[in-house]
Amino acid sequence: MAQTTPETADWVSRLADDVIAEAERRAPGKPVVCASGLSPSGPIHLGNLREVMVPHLVADEVKRRGVPCVHLLSWDDYDRFRRVPAGVAGVDASWEEHIGRPLTSVPPPAGSPYGSWAEHFKAPLLAAMEAMGVEMRAISQTERYTAGTYREQILFAMRERRRIDTVLDRYRTKAKQGQPGQQSQQGQQADEAERAALEGSGAAGEDDGSAAGAGTEYYPYKPYCSACGRDLTTVTAYDDDTTELSYVCACGHAETVKLSEYTHGKLVWKVDWPMRWAYEGVVFEPSGVDHHSPGSSWVVGGQLVSEIFGGKQPIGPMYAFVGISGMAKMSSSRGGVPIAADALEIMEAPLLRWLYARRRPNQSFKIAFDGEIQRTYDEWDALARKVADGSAQPADAAAYARAVATAAGPLPATPRPLPFRMLASVVDITTGDEEQTLRILREVDPAEPVASLDEARPRLDRAAHWVTTQVPAEQRTWVRQEPDVELLGSLGAEDREALRLLLEGLAEHWSLDGLTTLVYGVPKLRAGLTLDAKPTPELKVAQRGFFALLYRLLIGRETGPRLPTLLLAVGEQRVRRLLTLP
């Protein structure tokens, strides 16, 4: 079995070492089980995606080593519908009547092709995971509970309810000691922000089934009312011998059912999670920061799985937040948060994988939807070049390898990955005209011209989508239709000479690299230097002034896309017409 060394290990390799060793201790010869859990209570945003990507990357590394491994994605779709999220298209206040019902029993937003609220929000993530090469086995908790899969575990938990309550009570005491009144206002706000940011991770309100009042017996099971379908129920009695369970609902319905037959309810979250660890034999599962405070489901679950269910808590790191450049922390209870499908409209799948692979789970990071996306692509392309020439650091090379391929094989890639910022500028200037776009891309490198736009796809399509959806109208580039005769006529001798030198060199330098040399070189020639002279501070000032002049003459403002790309996009003849002195 391949083992990593300190010189080559990245965080994924080190976790895979631990996971394989732990799996051998627990269940020698059996497949390694890695797990994720998500509640499709709303848009499953890019913070929730870390719940999937951390186990995926570790499971994929285990598979690369030839060790059998399965990645379980547990859909907590039998969780209650807690609130109506704001900003979700096709949803209004009428959905409040479904609060308390299972997510699979709530209708989807109006106009959705899916059969339920849960399926509506699962679908885009499942499609994104397929595009990203994430192999997993999906489990619907609705299907598990309603099929009676956990019947023995439920009956066992009910028999052991007093022992469970004793474990939970250790942490209820701690929670009382840390009442919000003892925190600073700033601390309370930070805690609330973090709780909101990780909704949808499976925390599900951190329900432990606490009794309604003093002297009331504790029950770790919550039935869904057979009359109204909601969980506004209170268990009033349970008989271990007959498994008869009595409950009343806030809707007024009351009944007695046999829990050995009844399948319309579930264990409360803090009991449900450790039960499933034992049932599935989970070896590795990460969890968000919301699970790691005293008394949280991860902490309590570790006690319950060992003391009650006879299993072991998975190993796994706590993962930090994922933010969006220019946006506040994400919450799946609010509409309008970017999901993986949104990111894949502007990022190639390997790039999005890389953002999760290059950072340790406990490191927070941001995903750029604004202008920083261009810098992200630049970093990605620079890393690709370093990997190709062998100069990349081992951990960086490992992250790159995990991004571009899985144990099953390589992910689709753009055959000719031209710079994203250049493609964005071209699409911006041509407003997506494919004939003009191809004309420009052919001229980028005349020695190896682009023969078809397909060579630049899917990156070209990602750039086009970013420009049309993320770049504000006032930042779009509009090339002048006619020369600015007034500005041209007002130029002094130095500016006139600079324009002459530029126009004189256009034909000879008409390629991306050539125009880069030319636009930076004209101020050098004006200063009596050669084109390859190193810039001085004075020269940099002259270059900035020359660039501003060209922008004003071409697009009517003093900044814009990179000038070499802009010139290529405008075309030689039109450049000459806009820059020729009257």
C-alpha positions in Angstrom: 0.0 0.0 0.0 1.4 3.4 -1.0 2.2 5.6 1.9 2.9 9.3 1.9 6.1 11.0 3.1 6.4 14.4 4.9 8.0 15.8 1.9 5.1 15.0 -0.5 2.0 14.8 1.7 -0.8 17.3 1.4 -3.7 17.5 3.9 -5.7 14.9 1.8 -2.9 12.4 1.9 -2.4 12.8 5.6 -6.1 12.3 6.3 -6.2 9.3 4.0 -3.3 7.7 6.0 -5.3 8.2 9.2 -8.5 6.9 7.7 -7.0 3.8 6.2 -5.3 3.0 9.5 -8.4 3.6 11.5 -10.6 1.5 9.2 -8.1 -1.4 9.6 -8.4 -1.1 13.4 -12.2 -1.0 13.3 -13.2 -3.4 10.5 -10.3 -5.2 8.8 -11.0 -6.1 5.2 -14.2 -4.1 4.9 -14.6 -1.1 2.6 -13.7 2.3 4.1 -16.8 4.4 4.8 -16.6 8.1 4.4 -19.8 10.2 4.9 -21.4 13.6 4.2 -24.8 14.8 5.4 -26.9 17.6 3.9 -30.4 18.9 4.6 -32.1 20.1 1.4 -34.0 22.8 3.4 -33.1 25.4 0.8 -30.4 26.3 -1.7 -27.3 24.1 -0.9 -24.7 26.8 -1.1 -20.9 26.7 -1.6 -20.3 26.5 2.1 -22.4 23.3 2.3 -20.4 22.0 -0.6 -17.4 21.7 1.7 -19.4 19.0 3.5 -19.2 17.0 0.3 -15.8 17.9 -1.0 -13.7 17.1 2.1 -14.9 13.5 2.3 -14.9 13.2 -1.5 -11.2 14.2 -1.7 -10.2 11.8 1.1 -12.3 8.9 -0.3 -10.8 9.5 -3.8 -7.3 9.3 -2.4 -8.2 6.1 -0.6 -9.4 4.7 -3.9 -6.3 5.9 -5.7 -4.3 3.6 -3.3 -6.4 0.6 -4.4 -8.3 0.4 -1.1 -12.1 -0.2 -1.4 -14.0 2.8 -0.2 -17.5 4.2 -0.4 -18.6 7.8 0.0 -22.1 8.0 1.5 -24.1 11.2 1.0 -27.0 11.1 3.5 -29.8 13.4 2.5 -31.5 14.6 5.7 -34.7 15.0 3.7 -36.9 13.6 6.6 -36.0 16.7 8.6 -38.8 19.1 9.4 -39.4 22.1 7.2 -38.4 24.8 9.7 -39.1 28.1 8.0 -39.9 29.6 4.7 -36.6 31.0 3.2 -36.7 34.5 1.9 -35.8 35.3 -1.7 -36.6 31.8 -3.3 -38.4 32.3 -6.6 -41.9 30.7 -6.7 -42.2 30.7 -2.9 -44.5 32.9 -0.8 -46.0 33.1 2.7 -48.4 30.3 1.9 -45.6 27.8 2.4 -45.8 28.5 6.1 -48.7 26.0 6.4 -46.0 23.3 5.7 -43.8 24.2 8.6 -43.2 21.0 10.6 -43.7 18.6 7.7 -40.9 16.5 6.3 -39.0 18.2 3.5 -40.1 15.5 1.2 -43.7 16.3 2.0 -43.5 20.0 1.2 -44.4 21.1 -2.3 -41.6 22.5 -4.4 -41.4 26.2 -5.4 -44.0 27.1 -8.0 -43.0 26.1 -11.5 -40.5 23.5 -10.4 -40.4 20.2 -12.3 -39.6 18.3 -9.1 -42.1 16.5 -6.9 -41.1 18.0 -3.5 -39.2 20.7 -1.8 -36.3 18.3 -1.0 -36.0 17.0 -4.6 -36.0 20.6 -6.0 -33.0 21.6 -3.9 -31.2 18.2 -4.3 -31.2 18.2 -8.1 -28.8 21.1 -8.8 -26.2 19.8 -6.4 -26.4 16.2 -7.8 -25.9 17.6 -11.3 -22.9 19.7 -10.1 -21.4 16.8 -8.3 -21.6 14.7 -11.5 -19.9 17.5 -13.4 -17.2 17.7 -10.8 -16.5 14.0 -10.8 -17.8 13.4 -7.3 -18.8 9.7 -6.9 -21.0 8.9 -3.9 -23.9 6.7 -2.8 -26.9 8.9 -2.0 -29.2 7.8 0.9 -32.6 9.4 1.4 -33.5 9.4 5.1 -37.1 9.7 4.2 -36.8 6.3 2.4 -34.9 4.8 5.2 -37.3 5.8 7.9 -40.5 5.2 6.1 -39.3 1.7 5.0 -38.6 0.8 8.6 -34.9 0.4 8.0 -34.0 1.8 11.4 -36.9 0.1 13.3 -34.5 -1.9 15.6 -32.4 1.2 16.3 -35.5 3.2 17.1 -36.9 0.6 19.5 -33.5 0.2 21.1 -33.2 4.0 21.5 -36.6 4.1 23.1 -35.7 1.3 25.6 -32.5 3.2 26.4 -34.2 6.6 26.6 -33.2 7.2 30.2 -29.6 6.5 29.6 -29.7 8.8 26.5 -31.3 11.5 28.6 -28.6 11.2 31.2 -25.8 11.7 28.6 -27.7 14.7 27.1 -28.2 16.2 30.5 -24.5 16.5 31.1 -24.4 19.0 28.3 -27.7 20.8 29.1 -26.1 21.8 32.3 -23.1 23.2 30.5 -25.4 25.1 28.1 -27.2 26.7 31.1 -23.8 27.8 32.5 -23.1 29.6 29.3 -26.4 31.5 28.9 -26.3 34.3 26.3 -26.5 36.9 29.0 -23.0 36.0 30.1 -21.6 36.7 26.6 -20.7 40.0 25.2 -23.1 41.4 22.6 -20.4 41.1 20.0 -19.9 37.4 20.9 -23.6 36.7 20.7 -23.8 38.3 17.2 -20.8 36.3 16.0 -22.3 33.0 17.3 -25.6 33.9 15.6 -23.8 34.6 12.3 -22.0 31.3 12.5 -25.2 29.4 13.2 -26.9 31.0 10.3 -24.0 30.4 8.0 -24.0 26.7 8.5 -27.7 26.0 8.2 -28.3 23.2 5.9 -25.2 21.3 7.1 -27.4 18.8 9.0 -27.5 20.6 12.3 -31.3 20.9 11.9 -31.8 23.0 15.0 -29.6 20.8 17.2 -32.8 19.0 18.5 -32.2 16.6 21.3 -35.9 15.9 22.1 -35.8 17.6 25.5 -38.9 17.1 27.6 -41.5 19.8 27.6 -41.5 20.4 31.3 -40.2 19.3 34.7 -41.1 15.7 35.5 -42.0 14.9 31.9 -40.4 11.7 30.6 -37.8 12.0 27.9 -38.4 10.4 24.5 -35.8 10.4 21.7 -38.4 9.8 19.0 -40.6 12.4 17.3 -43.7 11.2 15.4 -45.1 13.0 12.4 -48.8 13.4 13.0 -50.9 11.0 10.9 -53.6 13.7 10.6 -51.8 16.9 9.7 -48.4 15.5 8.7 -46.5 17.8 11.0 -44.2 17.2 13.9 -46.0 19.4 16.3 -46.4 16.3 18.5 -45.8 15.4 22.1 -45.2 11.8 23.1 -47.3 11.2 26.2 -46.7 7.5 26.9 -44.7 4.5 25.6 -44.7 0.9 26.6 -41.4 -1.0 26.0 -43.1 -4.4 25.9 -45.9 -3.7 23.4 -44.1 -0.8 21.7 -47.4 1.2 22.0 -46.7 4.9 21.7 -49.3 7.6 22.4 -49.0 11.2 21.2 -51.0 14.4 20.9 -50.5 17.0 18.2 -51.0 20.7 18.3 -53.6 20.2 15.6 -55.8 18.4 18.1 -55.3 14.9 16.9 -54.3 12.2 19.4 -53.6 8.5 18.8 -51.8 5.4 20.0 -49.6 3.5 17.5 -47.3 0.5 17.6 -43.8 1.8 17.1 -42.8 -1.7 15.9 -45.0 -0.9 12.9 -45.3 2.9 12.7 -43.0 4.5 10.2 -44.0 8.2 10.2 -41.4 9.7 12.6 -37.7 9.8 13.3 -35.2 9.9 16.1 -34.3 13.5 17.2 -31.2 14.8 15.5 -28.7 14.4 18.3 -29.7 10.8 18.6 -30.2 10.2 14.9 -26.7 11.1 13.9 -24.7 8.8 16.2 -27.2 6.0 15.5 -26.4 6.3 11.8 -22.6 6.4 12.5 -23.0 3.0 14.2 -25.4 1.6 11.6 -23.3 2.6 8.6 -19.9 2.0 10.2 -18.7 5.5 9.3 -15.0 5.9 9.7 -14.6 9.5 8.3 -16.9 12.4 8.4 -16.0 16.1 8.7 -18.3 18.6 10.4 -18.9 22.3 10.4 -18.0 24.7 13.2 -21.6 24.7 14.4 -21.2 21.1 15.5 -18.2 21.7 17.8 -19.5 23.9 20.5 -20.1 22.3 24.0 -23.3 20.3 23.9 -23.5 20.3 20.1 -24.5 17.3 18.1 -20.9 16.3 17.3 -19.8 16.5 20.9 -22.9 14.7 22.3 -22.9 12.3 19.5 -19.5 11.1 20.3 -20.7 10.1 23.8 -24.0 8.5 22.5 -22.4 6.4 19.8 -20.0 4.8 22.2 -22.1 4.6 25.4 -25.4 3.7 23.8 -25.1 2.4 20.3 -21.9 0.4 20.8 -20.1 2.2 17.9 -17.3 4.7 17.4 -17.4 8.3 16.4 -15.9 8.9 13.0 -12.6 10.7 12.7 -12.8 13.9 10.8 -11.8 17.6 10.9 -13.9 20.6 11.6 -14.2 22.6 8.5 -14.3 26.4 8.3 -16.5 28.8 6.3 -16.5 29.4 2.6 -17.4 32.9 1.6 -18.2 34.7 -1.6 -16.1 37.7 -2.7 -18.1 40.8 -2.0 -20.9 39.0 -0.1 -21.7 38.3 3.5 -21.6 34.8 5.1 -23.9 32.4 3.3 -27.1 30.9 4.8 -29.2 28.3 3.0 -32.3 29.7 4.8 -32.0 32.8 2.6 -32.6 32.8 -1.1 -30.1 34.2 -3.6 -27.0 32.5 -2.2 -24.7 31.1 -4.9 -24.8 27.3 -5.2 -22.3 24.9 -6.9 -24.3 25.1 -10.2 -23.9 28.9 -10.2 -20.1 28.6 -9.7 -19.8 26.0 -12.5 -21.4 28.5 -14.9 -18.3 30.7 -14.5 -15.7 28.2 -13.4 -14.4 25.0 -15.1 -15.0 22.0 -12.9 -11.3 21.4 -12.1 -10.9 25.0 -11.0 -13.8 24.7 -8.5 -12.4 21.4 -7.2 -9.0 23.1 -6.8 -10.4 25.8 -4.6 -11.5 23.1 -2.1 -8.5 20.9 -2.5 -5.8 23.5 -2.0 -7.0 24.7 1.5 -6.9 22.6 4.6 -10.5 22.1 6.0 -9.9 24.4 8.9 -8.9 27.3 6.6 -11.7 29.6 5.5 -11.5 30.9 1.9 -13.6 32.9 -0.5 -14.9 32.1 -4.0 -14.9 35.0 -6.4 -17.9 35.9 -8.5 -16.7 39.5 -9.0 -13.6 40.7 -10.8 -11.4 38.5 -8.5 -12.4 35.6 -10.6 -9.9 36.7 -13.2 -7.1 36.6 -10.6 -8.3 33.1 -9.6 -8.0 31.9 -13.2 -4.6 33.5 -13.4 -3.4 31.6 -10.3 -4.8 28.4 -11.7 -3.1 28.8 -15.1 0.2 29.7 -13.4 0.0 26.6 -11.3 -0.7 24.5 -14.4 2.5 25.9 -16.0 4.5 25.1 -12.9 3.2 21.5 -12.8 4.0 21.1 -16.4 7.6 22.2 -16.0 8.1 20.5 -12.7 8.6 23.6 -10.6 5.4 23.4 -8.5 5.7 22.7 -4.7 4.7 19.1 -3.8 1.5 20.1 -2.0 0.5 22.5 -4.8 1.1 19.8 -7.4 -1.0 17.3 -5.3 -3.9 19.8 -5.1 -3.7 20.3 -8.9 -3.7 16.6 -9.5 -6.8 16.2 -7.3 -8.5 19.0 -9.2 -8.0 17.7 -12.8 -8.7 14.0 -12.2 -10.2 11.5 -9.8 -9.4 7.9 -9.2 -11.9 7.1 -12.1 -9.9 9.3 -14.6 -9.4 12.9 -15.8 -12.1 15.5 -15.9 -13.0 17.2 -19.1 -10.8 20.2 -19.8 -10.5 23.1 -22.2 -8.2 22.0 -25.1 -6.7 25.5 -25.5 -7.0 27.3 -22.1 -6.5 30.9 -23.2 -6.3 33.4 -20.3 -9.8 33.9 -18.8 -9.4 37.7 -18.5 -8.6 37.9 -22.2 -11.6 35.8 -23.2 -13.8 37.9 -20.9 -12.5 41.1 -22.6 -13.1 39.6 -26.1 -16.6 38.5 -25.2 -17.3 41.9 -23.6 -16.1 43.9 -26.6 -17.7 41.7 -29.3 -20.9 41.2 -27.2 -20.6 37.5 -27.8 -20.5 37.7 -31.6 -18.9 34.3 -32.5 -17.5 35.3 -35.9 -15.7 38.3 -34.4 -14.6 36.3 -31.4 -13.0 33.6 -33.6 -11.3 36.3 -35.7 -9.7 37.8 -32.6 -8.7 34.5 -31.1 -7.0 33.5 -34.4 -4.9 36.6 -34.1 -3.8 36.0 -30.5 -1.0 33.7 -31.7 -0.6 33.8 -35.5 2.0 31.0 -35.3 -0.6 28.6 -33.8 -4.0 30.1 -34.7 -7.1 28.9 -33.0 -9.0 26.9 -35.6 -12.4 26.7 -33.9 -14.1 28.2 -30.8 -14.5 24.7 -29.5 -10.8 24.7 -28.8 -11.4 27.5 -26.2 -14.5 25.8 -24.7 -15.8 25.4 -22.1 -13.6 28.2 -20.7 -14.9 30.6 -23.3 -18.5 29.9 -22.4 -17.7 30.4 -18.7 -16.1 33.8 -19.5 -19.2 34.7 -21.6 -21.5 33.8 -18.7 -19.5 35.8 -16.2 -19.5 38.9 -18.4 -23.2 38.8 -19.1 -24.3 38.0 -15.5 -21.7 39.5 -13.2 -20.2 42.5 -14.9 -22.4 45.6 -14.2 -23.5 47.5 -17.3 -21.5 50.6 -16.4 -18.3 48.5 -16.4 -19.0 46.9 -19.8 -16.7 48.0 -22.6 -18.2 50.0 -25.5 -15.8 50.9 -28.3 -16.3 54.2 -30.0 -18.1 54.1 -33.3 -16.3 57.3 -34.6 -13.0 59.0 -33.7 -13.0 61.6 -30.9 -12.0 64.4 -33.3 -12.0 67.0 -30.5 -9.6 65.0 -28.3 -7.3 64.1 -31.3 -7.2 67.8 -32.4 -6.2 68.9 -28.9 -3.2 66.7 -28.5 0.3 68.1 -28.1 3.4 67.1 -30.1 4.5 64.3 -27.6 1.1 62.5 -27.7 0.9 62.9 -31.5 4.3 61.3 -31.8 3.4 58.4 -29.5 0.3 57.7 -31.6 2.3 57.8 -34.8 4.8 55.2 -33.3 2.0 53.0 -32.3 0.2 53.0 -35.6 3.5 52.5 -37.4 4.2 49.3 -35.5 0.7 47.8 -35.6 1.2 45.5 -38.6 4.5 44.2 -37.4 3.3 43.5 -33.9 -0.2 42.3 -34.6 -0.5 39.4 -32.0 -1.1 39.4 -28.3 2.5 39.2 -27.3 3.6 41.6 -30.1 1.0 44.3 -29.1 2.0 43.9 -25.4 5.6 44.7 -26.4 4.4 47.6 -28.6 2.1 49.4 -26.2 4.6 49.2 -23.4 7.4 50.0 -25.8 6.1 53.3 -27.3 6.9 55.3 -24.2 10.4 53.7 -24.1 11.0 54.7 -27.7 9.8 58.3 -26.9 12.4 58.3 -24.1 15.2 57.2 -26.4 15.3 53.7 -25.0 15.0 50.3 -26.7 11.8 48.1 -26.6 13.4 45.7 -24.2 14.7 48.4 -21.8 13.8 47.9 -18.1 11.2 50.4 -16.9 12.2 53.2 -14.5 9.8 55.0 -12.2 9.6 57.9 -14.7 9.0 55.5 -17.6 6.1 53.8 -15.7 4.5 57.2 -15.2 4.8 57.9 -19.0 3.3 54.4 -19.8 0.3 55.0 -17.5 -0.3 58.4 -19.2 -0.1 56.8 -22.7 -2.4 53.9 -21.7 -5.0 56.4 -20.4 -4.9 58.3 -23.7 -5.5 55.2 -25.7 -8.4 54.2 -23.5 -10.0 57.6 -23.9 -9.6 57.5 -27.6 -10.9 53.9 -28.0 -13.6 53.5 -25.3 -14.1 57.0 -23.8 -12.8 56.3 -20.3 -9.3 56.1 -18.7 -9.3 52.4 -17.8 -10.5 49.2 -19.4 -9.5 45.8 -20.5 -5.8 45.0 -21.1 -4.8 47.2 -24.0 -3.3 44.4 -26.1 -6.5 42.4 -25.9 -8.6 45.5 -26.5 -6.6 46.4 -29.7 -6.9 42.8 -31.0 -10.6 42.9 -30.3 -11.2 46.3 -32.0 -9.2 45.1 -35.1 -6.3 46.8 -36.9 -8.3 48.8 -39.4 -10.7 50.2 -36.8 -7.8 51.0 -34.4 -6.2 53.0 -37.2 -9.4 54.8 -37.9 -10.0 55.7 -34.2 -6.3 56.8 -33.6 -5.4 58.6 -36.8 -4.8 62.3 -36.4 -7.2 64.6 -38.4 
